[in-house]
Amino acid sequence: MPYVNIKVTQEGGPNGTGPSSEEKAQLIAGVTQLLQDVLGKNPATTFVVIDEVPLDNWGMQGQQVTQIRAKQS
């Protein structure tokens, strides 16, 4: 029973949006197919969860992504 957790940032600031519903459906279908193709996993028992993380809650290089992007503007 595979469980895959995909984390993506919400774009456009604290009230921004992440991937569209169509993009999420493509991610879920693609990951499920990949697990079936590579590992022979049954799609009926494959779980894919997508978490959307606000940019203030995502950090890299010791900073929040909002800070990094503000410097790039």
C-alpha positions in Angstrom: 0.0 0.0 0.0 2.1 2.9 -1.2 1.6 6.3 0.3 3.1 9.3 -1.5 3.0 12.9 0.0 3.7 15.7 -2.4 4.3 19.1 -0.9 4.1 22.3 -3.1 4.1 26.0 -2.3 1.0 28.2 -2.5 2.0 30.9 -5.0 0.9 34.5 -4.9 1.5 35.3 -1.2 -0.2 34.1 1.9 -3.7 33.9 0.3 -2.3 32.6 -3.0 -3.2 29.5 -4.8 -1.2 26.4 -5.6 -1.7 24.0 -8.4 -5.1 23.9 -10.2 -7.5 21.0 -9.7 -6.5 19.8 -13.1 -2.8 19.9 -12.3 -3.4 18.0 -9.0 -5.3 15.3 -10.9 -2.4 15.0 -13.3 0.1 14.6 -10.4 -2.1 12.0 -8.7 -2.5 10.0 -12.0 1.1 10.3 -12.9 2.5 9.2 -9.6 0.1 6.3 -9.4 1.1 5.2 -12.9 4.8 5.5 -12.1 4.4 3.3 -9.0 2.5 0.8 -11.1 5.1 0.8 -13.9 8.3 0.8 -11.8 7.3 -1.2 -8.7 4.2 -3.1 -9.9 2.0 -1.4 -7.2 -1.7 -1.8 -7.5 -3.4 1.6 -8.2 -6.4 0.6 -6.1 -4.2 0.6 -3.0 -1.9 3.6 -3.9 -2.6 6.8 -1.9 -1.3 10.2 -3.1 -1.7 13.3 -0.9 -0.9 16.8 -2.0 -0.1 19.4 0.7 -0.1 23.1 -0.2 2.3 25.1 2.0 2.1 28.8 2.4 5.3 30.6 1.2 5.9 31.9 4.8 6.0 28.2 6.0 8.5 27.1 3.3 12.2 27.8 3.9 15.5 27.4 2.1 18.9 29.0 2.4 17.9 29.9 6.0 15.1 32.2 4.9 11.4 32.1 4.1 10.6 31.8 0.4 8.6 35.1 0.7 11.9 36.8 1.7 13.9 35.2 -1.1 11.3 36.2 -3.7 11.0 39.7 -2.4 14.8 40.2 -2.9 14.5 38.8 -6.5 11.8 41.4 -7.4 
